[in-house]
Amino acid sequence: MRLPDHAVLEEGGLTLYERKALIALTVFGVADAAALCREGGVPTSKIYLAMENLAVTDRGEPRSPAEHLPLRSRNAARRMRRG
């Protein structure tokens, strides 16, 4: 599945791989790193750094060492506006 790249996420300061991972998480709800790479088009060498950066900026959160989930849309949008 090819996921769209949203310009609004770029304006929010996310890198290409962070945007792709976040979009994939939003579509799938909960996903492991392999699914995020496969479905989101993120290289395996970049997925953990992208997810770590999303967690640090409160736009995604680790559920376990192997799974990740997105923040609720309302919370993510609010935090992106604050930048």
N, C-alpha and C positions, 0 to 999 in steps of 0.2 A: 504494500500500500504506500503510495506517495502522499505525504502530508504537505499542506500548504505552508509557506513561510510568511508569517504575518509581520508587516512593517511596524505595527504598534509595539510589538515586543522588542524590535530593534531600537525604537525610540525610547523604550524603557531601560535601555542599557545592556540588554542581553546579547551575548555572543551568538554566532550562528549555531553552534552546537547546543548551547543552552536553550535557544529558541526551539530547535528541532526536538530536543528531549522534552521540553515542557509541553509542546504541542502533542507529542506522542502520549505523554502521561495524561493529558486532558482527554484525549480520545479513548484511551484504554483504561483509565482509572488507576489501576495498580499494574505495574510491570517490572520485570527484572531487567537487568542491564542488557542481556542478549536481545530481548524483545524491543527495547528502546533503540538499540543499534540497528536491528533488522527493519523495524517498522518506521523508525524516525530518520533513518539515514545518517546516524551518527557513527563515526569510526569507533571501533572497540577501544582504541588507544585514547580516546577522548571522553568516553561516556562517564567515567567516574569523576573526572575533574569537573565536567559540566554539572553533574548531579551535586557534587560537593559545593560548587559555587551557587547553585540554586538553593540549597539548604542554608548556606551562609546568608544569602540575601532574603531568606524567608519566602521564596517563591515555590519551593518544593520541599519535601521532607522525606528522609529515609524512614521506611517502615521496619526494615530489618536489614542486615547486611546485603541481602540479595534482592529486596524489593523496594520500590519507590512509589510514592503517590503524590498527586498534585495538591496544592492548597485549594480550598473552595474558591470558585471564580470570584466571588465578591471580595474575599480577603486578598487574593492575588492582585486584583485590579486596584484595590485601595493601596496596597504596598507599592505597586509600580508607580502610582501617581505621586507618592511621597519620594520616590526615587532613591 
